[in-house]
Amino acid sequence: MRLIRPERAEQLMRFLTRYSLPMQNLDLLDQALTHSSYAFEHQLPYDNERLEFLGDAVLGLVVSEYLYREFPRSSEGVLSKQKAAIVSRPVLGKRAQEMGIGELILLGRGEEQTGGRERPVLLGSALEAVVGALYLELGIAKITPWLIREVFEPGRQLSHTEEFSDFKSLLQEYVQKTFQTVPEYELVNEFGPDHNKQFEVVVKVNGHVYGQGVGHRKKTAENQAAMRAYWALIHPQRALPSGVREADDEVEKLKPEEKLK
């Protein structure tokens, strides 16, 4: 391992102190925050990909037990959906951004210039690598309370917001059951510079537009359009409440699995 500069060590220690993590091996944490692009440019013999692999497995096991104990009456199918949402790369990426992990990642020049420090998939992978490093040093028993407090519970809240809820699946189930067809998504516009492009999408059912969405990713725009279409189909006489949080809370009331059976 290379010698960590004092300013880098101080930066890593601030992160550990902020989250009350008694990790001593700063080399291992530094590796967890070293992207492959940086390792390639600086000819380092390591990057964070192996730790990412390990952290992914740790997250899968711990979140499964957490959900099993937290929701004793939920079926396997419901638990699987909750698990997939909480540890999805977009949700992990958002949580990593909120935790300041984006500021700690060592990136190559190309990744830095193309906005890698704010890319959800890259951030989510870095958080997985950090989990892998913490597991190796502290063990699963010590990191489980931290994971629940800092990753899983915030992840559950994020997964219920407009940006991350899987309204596409919800809309498809409803449309198939009600109209015996499937929704169709159409990209109608792209705007903004390449590094900050936005996409506008509409969703149609039987040729009629029921929802429109805008986002930095096509998937995000489609999900927003699906949420608005689902609301329009369920409440044709009511406008979608203003405010993302309010709308999410209202739509969430429509989502119990038994209503789709």
ChimeraX commands (.cxc) that place a marker at each C-alpha (Angstrom):
marker #1 position 0.00,0.00,0.00 radius 0.5
marker #1 position 1.17,3.53,-0.67 radius 0.5
marker #1 position 1.79,6.05,2.07 radius 0.5
marker #1 position -1.32,8.16,2.64 radius 0.5
marker #1 position -0.69,11.91,2.69 radius 0.5
marker #1 position -1.52,13.63,6.01 radius 0.5
marker #1 position -4.33,15.69,4.44 radius 0.5
marker #1 position -5.87,12.54,2.95 radius 0.5
marker #1 position -5.62,10.72,6.28 radius 0.5
marker #1 position -7.31,13.66,8.01 radius 0.5
marker #1 position -10.09,13.63,5.43 radius 0.5
marker #1 position -10.72,9.92,5.97 radius 0.5
marker #1 position -10.63,10.28,9.74 radius 0.5
marker #1 position -13.25,13.04,9.61 radius 0.5
marker #1 position -15.55,10.67,7.75 radius 0.5
marker #1 position -15.01,7.86,10.29 radius 0.5
marker #1 position -15.48,10.22,13.22 radius 0.5
marker #1 position -18.67,11.68,11.78 radius 0.5
marker #1 position -20.24,8.21,11.71 radius 0.5
marker #1 position -18.58,6.90,14.91 radius 0.5
marker #1 position -16.77,4.11,13.06 radius 0.5
marker #1 position -13.73,2.81,15.02 radius 0.5
marker #1 position -11.76,1.82,11.92 radius 0.5
marker #1 position -7.98,2.10,12.20 radius 0.5
marker #1 position -6.83,0.77,8.82 radius 0.5
marker #1 position -6.94,3.93,6.71 radius 0.5
marker #1 position -5.13,2.16,3.88 radius 0.5
marker #1 position -8.10,-0.18,3.48 radius 0.5
marker #1 position -10.60,2.68,3.54 radius 0.5
marker #1 position -8.46,4.59,1.04 radius 0.5
marker #1 position -8.53,1.57,-1.27 radius 0.5
marker #1 position -12.34,1.42,-0.96 radius 0.5
marker #1 position -12.45,5.00,-2.23 radius 0.5
marker #1 position -9.99,4.51,-5.11 radius 0.5
marker #1 position -11.76,4.23,-8.46 radius 0.5
marker #1 position -10.23,2.05,-11.18 radius 0.5
marker #1 position -9.67,5.13,-13.38 radius 0.5
marker #1 position -7.44,6.69,-10.72 radius 0.5
marker #1 position -5.60,3.41,-10.13 radius 0.5
marker #1 position -4.93,3.10,-13.87 radius 0.5
marker #1 position -3.62,6.65,-14.23 radius 0.5
marker #1 position -1.36,6.35,-11.19 radius 0.5
marker #1 position -0.30,2.74,-11.93 radius 0.5
marker #1 position -1.56,1.47,-8.58 radius 0.5
marker #1 position -1.78,-2.31,-8.04 radius 0.5
marker #1 position -5.30,-2.03,-6.56 radius 0.5
marker #1 position -8.66,-0.27,-6.84 radius 0.5
marker #1 position -11.99,-0.64,-5.05 radius 0.5
marker #1 position -13.61,-3.28,-7.28 radius 0.5
marker #1 position -12.82,-6.32,-5.10 radius 0.5
marker #1 position -14.07,-4.50,-2.00 radius 0.5
marker #1 position -17.19,-3.50,-3.96 radius 0.5
marker #1 position -17.83,-7.18,-4.70 radius 0.5
marker #1 position -17.50,-8.05,-1.02 radius 0.5
marker #1 position -19.59,-5.12,0.17 radius 0.5
marker #1 position -22.41,-6.04,-2.20 radius 0.5
marker #1 position -22.59,-9.49,-0.59 radius 0.5
marker #1 position -22.49,-8.04,2.93 radius 0.5
marker #1 position -25.28,-5.58,2.13 radius 0.5
marker #1 position -27.41,-8.35,0.66 radius 0.5
marker #1 position -27.11,-10.53,3.75 radius 0.5
marker #1 position -27.58,-7.80,6.36 radius 0.5
marker #1 position -30.51,-6.10,4.62 radius 0.5
marker #1 position -32.24,-9.48,4.23 radius 0.5
marker #1 position -32.04,-10.15,7.97 radius 0.5
marker #1 position -33.07,-6.56,8.74 radius 0.5
marker #1 position -36.21,-6.84,6.59 radius 0.5
marker #1 position -36.98,-10.36,7.87 radius 0.5
marker #1 position -37.02,-9.09,11.46 radius 0.5
marker #1 position -38.60,-5.68,10.73 radius 0.5
marker #1 position -41.57,-7.05,8.74 radius 0.5
marker #1 position -42.48,-10.44,10.24 radius 0.5
marker #1 position -45.77,-10.68,8.31 radius 0.5
marker #1 position -44.48,-9.75,4.86 radius 0.5
marker #1 position -44.27,-12.43,2.18 radius 0.5
marker #1 position -41.08,-13.45,0.43 radius 0.5
marker #1 position -42.14,-11.50,-2.66 radius 0.5
marker #1 position -42.72,-8.28,-0.74 radius 0.5
marker #1 position -39.42,-8.64,1.14 radius 0.5
marker #1 position -37.57,-9.23,-2.13 radius 0.5
marker #1 position -39.00,-6.05,-3.64 radius 0.5
marker #1 position -38.06,-4.03,-0.56 radius 0.5
marker #1 position -34.55,-5.46,-0.57 radius 0.5
marker #1 position -34.07,-4.71,-4.28 radius 0.5
marker #1 position -35.20,-1.11,-3.74 radius 0.5
marker #1 position -33.06,-0.39,-0.67 radius 0.5
marker #1 position -29.79,-1.74,-2.11 radius 0.5
marker #1 position -30.35,-0.64,-5.71 radius 0.5
marker #1 position -27.48,1.35,-7.18 radius 0.5
marker #1 position -29.54,4.56,-7.60 radius 0.5
marker #1 position -30.68,4.51,-3.95 radius 0.5
marker #1 position -27.20,3.58,-2.68 radius 0.5
marker #1 position -25.75,6.30,-4.92 radius 0.5
marker #1 position -28.09,8.94,-3.52 radius 0.5
marker #1 position -27.30,7.89,0.03 radius 0.5
marker #1 position -23.56,7.90,-0.71 radius 0.5
marker #1 position -23.89,11.45,-2.06 radius 0.5
marker #1 position -25.71,12.55,1.09 radius 0.5
marker #1 position -22.99,10.97,3.25 radius 0.5
marker #1 position -20.23,12.90,1.46 radius 0.5
marker #1 position -18.63,9.86,-0.17 radius 0.5
marker #1 position -18.50,11.64,-3.51 radius 0.5
marker #1 position -16.02,14.12,-2.05 radius 0.5
marker #1 position -13.75,11.29,-0.88 radius 0.5
marker #1 position -13.48,9.23,-4.08 radius 0.5
marker #1 position -10.18,9.32,-5.96 radius 0.5
marker #1 position -11.01,9.60,-9.66 radius 0.5
marker #1 position -9.03,9.67,-12.86 radius 0.5
marker #1 position -9.07,12.88,-14.91 radius 0.5
marker #1 position -11.53,11.52,-17.45 radius 0.5
marker #1 position -14.05,10.41,-14.82 radius 0.5
marker #1 position -13.65,13.71,-13.00 radius 0.5
marker #1 position -14.28,15.77,-16.13 radius 0.5
marker #1 position -17.40,13.80,-17.10 radius 0.5
marker #1 position -19.09,14.20,-13.71 radius 0.5
marker #1 position -18.20,10.83,-12.20 radius 0.5
marker #1 position -18.21,12.32,-8.70 radius 0.5
marker #1 position -21.98,12.80,-8.99 radius 0.5
marker #1 position -22.85,9.65,-10.95 radius 0.5
marker #1 position -25.23,7.45,-8.88 radius 0.5
marker #1 position -23.84,4.11,-10.10 radius 0.5
marker #1 position -20.26,5.13,-9.31 radius 0.5
marker #1 position -21.25,6.51,-5.91 radius 0.5
marker #1 position -23.29,3.43,-5.07 radius 0.5
marker #1 position -20.35,1.20,-5.99 radius 0.5
marker #1 position -18.07,3.26,-3.75 radius 0.5
marker #1 position -20.47,2.86,-0.83 radius 0.5
marker #1 position -20.48,-0.89,-1.39 radius 0.5
marker #1 position -16.68,-0.88,-1.32 radius 0.5
marker #1 position -16.67,1.11,1.93 radius 0.5
marker #1 position -19.03,-1.49,3.43 radius 0.5
marker #1 position -16.64,-4.22,2.30 radius 0.5
marker #1 position -13.70,-2.47,3.98 radius 0.5
marker #1 position -15.64,-1.90,7.21 radius 0.5
marker #1 position -16.70,-5.55,7.27 radius 0.5
marker #1 position -13.10,-6.77,6.92 radius 0.5
marker #1 position -11.88,-4.68,9.84 radius 0.5
marker #1 position -14.85,-4.45,12.19 radius 0.5
marker #1 position -16.91,-7.54,11.43 radius 0.5
marker #1 position -20.58,-7.91,10.65 radius 0.5
marker #1 position -21.87,-7.50,14.23 radius 0.5
marker #1 position -20.27,-4.08,14.67 radius 0.5
marker #1 position -21.29,-2.63,11.32 radius 0.5
marker #1 position -24.90,-3.90,11.31 radius 0.5
marker #1 position -26.30,-1.10,13.55 radius 0.5
marker #1 position -24.49,1.47,11.40 radius 0.5
marker #1 position -25.85,-0.05,8.20 radius 0.5
marker #1 position -29.39,-0.01,9.55 radius 0.5
marker #1 position -29.12,3.58,10.78 radius 0.5
marker #1 position -27.18,5.13,7.91 radius 0.5
marker #1 position -28.02,3.01,4.86 radius 0.5
marker #1 position -31.15,0.87,5.20 radius 0.5
marker #1 position -33.56,3.17,7.00 radius 0.5
marker #1 position -32.67,6.23,4.86 radius 0.5
marker #1 position -32.78,3.90,1.84 radius 0.5
marker #1 position -36.32,2.86,2.68 radius 0.5
marker #1 position -37.36,6.50,2.78 radius 0.5
marker #1 position -35.63,7.24,-0.51 radius 0.5
marker #1 position -37.21,4.22,-2.19 radius 0.5
marker #1 position -40.67,5.70,-1.50 radius 0.5
marker #1 position -39.94,8.97,-3.29 radius 0.5
marker #1 position -40.91,9.78,-6.84 radius 0.5
marker #1 position -37.34,9.43,-8.08 radius 0.5
marker #1 position -36.82,5.89,-6.81 radius 0.5
marker #1 position -40.20,4.15,-6.44 radius 0.5
marker #1 position -40.85,1.59,-9.13 radius 0.5
marker #1 position -43.99,3.17,-10.57 radius 0.5
marker #1 position -43.32,1.60,-13.96 radius 0.5
marker #1 position -43.99,-1.87,-12.56 radius 0.5
marker #1 position -46.99,-0.61,-10.61 radius 0.5
marker #1 position -48.49,1.03,-13.71 radius 0.5
marker #1 position -47.84,-2.02,-15.89 radius 0.5
marker #1 position -49.59,-4.37,-13.44 radius 0.5
marker #1 position -52.59,-2.04,-13.24 radius 0.5
marker #1 position -52.85,-1.49,-17.00 radius 0.5
marker #1 position -52.50,-5.18,-17.80 radius 0.5
marker #1 position -55.23,-6.08,-15.31 radius 0.5
marker #1 position -57.59,-3.24,-16.27 radius 0.5
marker #1 position -57.05,-2.80,-20.04 radius 0.5
marker #1 position -55.36,-6.07,-21.07 radius 0.5
marker #1 position -52.52,-4.14,-22.66 radius 0.5
marker #1 position -49.20,-2.56,-21.61 radius 0.5
marker #1 position -48.10,1.07,-21.28 radius 0.5
marker #1 position -45.97,2.54,-24.08 radius 0.5
marker #1 position -43.21,5.07,-23.33 radius 0.5
marker #1 position -42.12,7.65,-25.90 radius 0.5
marker #1 position -39.12,10.00,-25.73 radius 0.5
marker #1 position -40.45,13.34,-26.97 radius 0.5
marker #1 position -37.60,15.74,-26.19 radius 0.5
marker #1 position -33.96,16.05,-25.08 radius 0.5
marker #1 position -32.49,19.32,-23.87 radius 0.5
marker #1 position -29.53,20.75,-21.99 radius 0.5
marker #1 position -25.75,20.33,-22.44 radius 0.5
marker #1 position -24.28,16.85,-22.82 radius 0.5
marker #1 position -22.94,16.76,-19.26 radius 0.5
marker #1 position -26.35,17.77,-17.85 radius 0.5
marker #1 position -28.83,16.51,-20.43 radius 0.5
marker #1 position -32.49,16.05,-19.55 radius 0.5
marker #1 position -35.06,13.79,-21.16 radius 0.5
marker #1 position -38.80,14.30,-21.54 radius 0.5
marker #1 position -40.95,11.18,-21.81 radius 0.5
marker #1 position -44.68,10.53,-22.13 radius 0.5
marker #1 position -46.49,7.29,-21.38 radius 0.5
marker #1 position -49.50,6.15,-23.40 radius 0.5
marker #1 position -52.22,3.61,-22.73 radius 0.5
marker #1 position -54.23,2.55,-25.79 radius 0.5
marker #1 position -52.75,5.49,-27.68 radius 0.5
marker #1 position -53.74,8.15,-25.13 radius 0.5
marker #1 position -51.14,10.10,-23.13 radius 0.5
marker #1 position -51.72,9.71,-19.39 radius 0.5
marker #1 position -48.44,10.95,-17.94 radius 0.5
marker #1 position -45.34,13.02,-18.68 radius 0.5
marker #1 position -41.97,13.03,-16.93 radius 0.5
marker #1 position -38.61,14.81,-17.09 radius 0.5
marker #1 position -35.29,13.61,-15.70 radius 0.5
marker #1 position -31.54,13.40,-16.18 radius 0.5
marker #1 position -31.95,9.72,-17.07 radius 0.5
marker #1 position -34.55,8.19,-19.37 radius 0.5
marker #1 position -35.44,5.69,-16.66 radius 0.5
marker #1 position -36.10,8.49,-14.17 radius 0.5
marker #1 position -38.29,10.35,-16.66 radius 0.5
marker #1 position -40.21,7.17,-17.47 radius 0.5
marker #1 position -40.77,6.46,-13.78 radius 0.5
marker #1 position -42.08,9.98,-13.20 radius 0.5
marker #1 position -44.40,9.66,-16.19 radius 0.5
marker #1 position -45.62,6.30,-14.85 radius 0.5
marker #1 position -46.39,7.83,-11.44 radius 0.5
marker #1 position -48.45,10.59,-13.03 radius 0.5
marker #1 position -50.23,8.13,-15.32 radius 0.5
marker #1 position -51.05,5.82,-12.43 radius 0.5
marker #1 position -52.50,8.71,-10.46 radius 0.5
marker #1 position -54.52,9.88,-13.47 radius 0.5
marker #1 position -56.00,6.41,-13.98 radius 0.5
marker #1 position -56.84,5.87,-10.32 radius 0.5
marker #1 position -58.14,9.42,-9.72 radius 0.5
marker #1 position -59.33,10.76,-13.11 radius 0.5
marker #1 position -61.15,13.67,-11.45 radius 0.5
marker #1 position -58.32,14.72,-9.10 radius 0.5
marker #1 position -55.15,16.61,-9.94 radius 0.5
marker #1 position -51.88,15.21,-8.65 radius 0.5
marker #1 position -51.07,17.05,-5.40 radius 0.5
marker #1 position -48.40,19.70,-5.69 radius 0.5
marker #1 position -45.02,18.87,-4.16 radius 0.5
marker #1 position -43.11,15.64,-4.67 radius 0.5
marker #1 position -43.34,14.53,-1.04 radius 0.5
marker #1 position -47.08,15.16,-0.85 radius 0.5
marker #1 position -47.65,13.35,-4.10 radius 0.5
marker #1 position -45.51,10.41,-3.02 radius 0.5
marker #1 position -47.39,10.09,0.25 radius 0.5
marker #1 position -50.70,10.08,-1.57 radius 0.5
marker #1 position -49.63,7.61,-4.24 radius 0.5
marker #1 position -48.02,5.37,-1.63 radius 0.5
marker #1 position -51.48,4.79,-0.13 radius 0.5
marker #1 position -52.51,3.15,-3.41 radius 0.5
marker #1 position -49.68,0.64,-3.46 radius 0.5
marker #1 position -50.54,-2.31,-1.16 radius 0.5
marker #1 position -50.00,-5.52,-3.11 radius 0.5
marker #1 position -53.48,-6.84,-2.34 radius 0.5
marker #1 position -55.01,-4.00,-4.40 radius 0.5
marker #1 position -53.32,-5.39,-7.48 radius 0.5
marker #1 position -54.49,-8.98,-6.99 radius 0.5
marker link #1:1,2 radius 0.2
marker link #1:2,3 radius 0.2
marker link #1:3,4 radius 0.2
marker link #1:4,5 radius 0.2
marker link #1:5,6 radius 0.2
marker link #1:6,7 radius 0.2
marker link #1:7,8 radius 0.2
marker link #1:8,9 radius 0.2
marker link #1:9,10 radius 0.2
marker link #1:10,11 radius 0.2
marker link #1:11,12 radius 0.2
marker link #1:12,13 radius 0.2
marker link #1:13,14 radius 0.2
marker link #1:14,15 radius 0.2
marker link #1:15,16 radius 0.2
marker link #1:16,17 radius 0.2
marker link #1:17,18 radius 0.2
marker link #1:18,19 radius 0.2
marker link #1:19,20 radius 0.2
marker link #1:20,21 radius 0.2
marker link #1:21,22 radius 0.2
marker link #1:22,23 radius 0.2
marker link #1:23,24 radius 0.2
marker link #1:24,25 radius 0.2
marker link #1:25,26 radius 0.2
marker link #1:26,27 radius 0.2
marker link #1:27,28 radius 0.2
marker link #1:28,29 radius 0.2
marker link #1:29,30 radius 0.2
marker link #1:30,31 radius 0.2
marker link #1:31,32 radius 0.2
marker link #1:32,33 radius 0.2
marker link #1:33,34 radius 0.2
marker link #1:34,35 radius 0.2
marker link #1:35,36 radius 0.2
marker link #1:36,37 radius 0.2
marker link #1:37,38 radius 0.2
marker link #1:38,39 radius 0.2
marker link #1:39,40 radius 0.2
marker link #1:40,41 radius 0.2
marker link #1:41,42 radius 0.2
marker link #1:42,43 radius 0.2
marker link #1:43,44 radius 0.2
marker link #1:44,45 radius 0.2
marker link #1:45,46 radius 0.2
marker link #1:46,47 radius 0.2
marker link #1:47,48 radius 0.2
marker link #1:48,49 radius 0.2
marker link #1:49,50 radius 0.2
marker link #1:50,51 radius 0.2
marker link #1:51,52 radius 0.2
marker link #1:52,53 radius 0.2
marker link #1:53,54 radius 0.2
marker link #1:54,55 radius 0.2
marker link #1:55,56 radius 0.2
marker link #1:56,57 radius 0.2
marker link #1:57,58 radius 0.2
marker link #1:58,59 radius 0.2
marker link #1:59,60 radius 0.2
marker link #1:60,61 radius 0.2
marker link #1:61,62 radius 0.2
marker link #1:62,63 radius 0.2
marker link #1:63,64 radius 0.2
marker link #1:64,65 radius 0.2
marker link #1:65,66 radius 0.2
marker link #1:66,67 radius 0.2
marker link #1:67,68 radius 0.2
marker link #1:68,69 radius 0.2
marker link #1:69,70 radius 0.2
marker link #1:70,71 radius 0.2
marker link #1:71,72 radius 0.2
marker link #1:72,73 radius 0.2
marker link #1:73,74 radius 0.2
marker link #1:74,75 radius 0.2
marker link #1:75,76 radius 0.2
marker link #1:76,77 radius 0.2
marker link #1:77,78 radius 0.2
marker link #1:78,79 radius 0.2
marker link #1:79,80 radius 0.2
marker link #1:80,81 radius 0.2
marker link #1:81,82 radius 0.2
marker link #1:82,83 radius 0.2
marker link #1:83,84 radius 0.2
marker link #1:84,85 radius 0.2
marker link #1:85,86 radius 0.2
marker link #1:86,87 radius 0.2
marker link #1:87,88 radius 0.2
marker link #1:88,89 radius 0.2
marker link #1:89,90 radius 0.2
marker link #1:90,91 radius 0.2
marker link #1:91,92 radius 0.2
marker link #1:92,93 radius 0.2
marker link #1:93,94 radius 0.2
marker link #1:94,95 radius 0.2
marker link #1:95,96 radius 0.2
marker link #1:96,97 radius 0.2
marker link #1:97,98 radius 0.2
marker link #1:98,99 radius 0.2
marker link #1:99,100 radius 0.2
marker link #1:100,101 radius 0.2
marker link #1:101,102 radius 0.2
marker link #1:102,103 radius 0.2
marker link #1:103,104 radius 0.2
marker link #1:104,105 radius 0.2
marker link #1:105,106 radius 0.2
marker link #1:106,107 radius 0.2
marker link #1:107,108 radius 0.2
marker link #1:108,109 radius 0.2
marker link #1:109,110 radius 0.2
marker link #1:110,111 radius 0.2
marker link #1:111,112 radius 0.2
marker link #1:112,113 radius 0.2
marker link #1:113,114 radius 0.2
marker link #1:114,115 radius 0.2
marker link #1:115,116 radius 0.2
marker link #1:116,117 radius 0.2
marker link #1:117,118 radius 0.2
marker link #1:118,119 radius 0.2
marker link #1:119,120 radius 0.2
marker link #1:120,121 radius 0.2
marker link #1:121,122 radius 0.2
marker link #1:122,123 radius 0.2
marker link #1:123,124 radius 0.2
marker link #1:124,125 radius 0.2
marker link #1:125,126 radius 0.2
marker link #1:126,127 radius 0.2
marker link #1:127,128 radius 0.2
marker link #1:128,129 radius 0.2
marker link #1:129,130 radius 0.2
marker link #1:130,131 radius 0.2
marker link #1:131,132 radius 0.2
marker link #1:132,133 radius 0.2
marker link #1:133,134 radius 0.2
marker link #1:134,135 radius 0.2
marker link #1:135,136 radius 0.2
marker link #1:136,137 radius 0.2
marker link #1:137,138 radius 0.2
marker link #1:138,139 radius 0.2
marker link #1:139,140 radius 0.2
marker link #1:140,141 radius 0.2
marker link #1:141,142 radius 0.2
marker link #1:142,143 radius 0.2
marker link #1:143,144 radius 0.2
marker link #1:144,145 radius 0.2
marker link #1:145,146 radius 0.2
marker link #1:146,147 radius 0.2
marker link #1:147,148 radius 0.2
marker link #1:148,149 radius 0.2
marker link #1:149,150 radius 0.2
marker link #1:150,151 radius 0.2
marker link #1:151,152 radius 0.2
marker link #1:152,153 radius 0.2
marker link #1:153,154 radius 0.2
marker link #1:154,155 radius 0.2
marker link #1:155,156 radius 0.2
marker link #1:156,157 radius 0.2
marker link #1:157,158 radius 0.2
marker link #1:158,159 radius 0.2
marker link #1:159,160 radius 0.2
marker link #1:160,161 radius 0.2
marker link #1:161,162 radius 0.2
marker link #1:162,163 radius 0.2
marker link #1:163,164 radius 0.2
marker link #1:164,165 radius 0.2
marker link #1:165,166 radius 0.2
marker link #1:166,167 radius 0.2
marker link #1:167,168 radius 0.2
marker link #1:168,169 radius 0.2
marker link #1:169,170 radius 0.2
marker link #1:170,171 radius 0.2
marker link #1:171,172 radius 0.2
marker link #1:172,173 radius 0.2
marker link #1:173,174 radius 0.2
marker link #1:174,175 radius 0.2
marker link #1:175,176 radius 0.2
marker link #1:176,177 radius 0.2
marker link #1:177,178 radius 0.2
marker link #1:178,179 radius 0.2
marker link #1:179,180 radius 0.2
marker link #1:180,181 radius 0.2
marker link #1:181,182 radius 0.2
marker link #1:182,183 radius 0.2
marker link #1:183,184 radius 0.2
marker link #1:184,185 radius 0.2
marker link #1:185,186 radius 0.2
marker link #1:186,187 radius 0.2
marker link #1:187,188 radius 0.2
marker link #1:188,189 radius 0.2
marker link #1:189,190 radius 0.2
marker link #1:190,191 radius 0.2
marker link #1:191,192 radius 0.2
marker link #1:192,193 radius 0.2
marker link #1:193,194 radius 0.2
marker link #1:194,195 radius 0.2
marker link #1:195,196 radius 0.2
marker link #1:196,197 radius 0.2
marker link #1:197,198 radius 0.2
marker link #1:198,199 radius 0.2
marker link #1:199,200 radius 0.2
marker link #1:200,201 radius 0.2
marker link #1:201,202 radius 0.2
marker link #1:202,203 radius 0.2
marker link #1:203,204 radius 0.2
marker link #1:204,205 radius 0.2
marker link #1:205,206 radius 0.2
marker link #1:206,207 radius 0.2
marker link #1:207,208 radius 0.2
marker link #1:208,209 radius 0.2
marker link #1:209,210 radius 0.2
marker link #1:210,211 radius 0.2
marker link #1:211,212 radius 0.2
marker link #1:212,213 radius 0.2
marker link #1:213,214 radius 0.2
marker link #1:214,215 radius 0.2
marker link #1:215,216 radius 0.2
marker link #1:216,217 radius 0.2
marker link #1:217,218 radius 0.2
marker link #1:218,219 radius 0.2
marker link #1:219,220 radius 0.2
marker link #1:220,221 radius 0.2
marker link #1:221,222 radius 0.2
marker link #1:222,223 radius 0.2
marker link #1:223,224 radius 0.2
marker link #1:224,225 radius 0.2
marker link #1:225,226 radius 0.2
marker link #1:226,227 radius 0.2
marker link #1:227,228 radius 0.2
marker link #1:228,229 radius 0.2
marker link #1:229,230 radius 0.2
marker link #1:230,231 radius 0.2
marker link #1:231,232 radius 0.2
marker link #1:232,233 radius 0.2
marker link #1:233,234 radius 0.2
marker link #1:234,235 radius 0.2
marker link #1:235,236 radius 0.2
marker link #1:236,237 radius 0.2
marker link #1:237,238 radius 0.2
marker link #1:238,239 radius 0.2
marker link #1:239,240 radius 0.2
marker link #1:240,241 radius 0.2
marker link #1:241,242 radius 0.2
marker link #1:242,243 radius 0.2
marker link #1:243,244 radius 0.2
marker link #1:244,245 radius 0.2
marker link #1:245,246 radius 0.2
marker link #1:246,247 radius 0.2
marker link #1:247,248 radius 0.2
marker link #1:248,249 radius 0.2
marker link #1:249,250 radius 0.2
marker link #1:250,251 radius 0.2
marker link #1:251,252 radius 0.2
marker link #1:252,253 radius 0.2
marker link #1:253,254 radius 0.2
marker link #1:254,255 radius 0.2
marker link #1:255,256 radius 0.2
marker link #1:256,257 radius 0.2
marker link #1:257,258 radius 0.2
marker link #1:258,259 radius 0.2
marker link #1:259,260 radius 0.2
marker link #1:260,261 radius 0.2
view
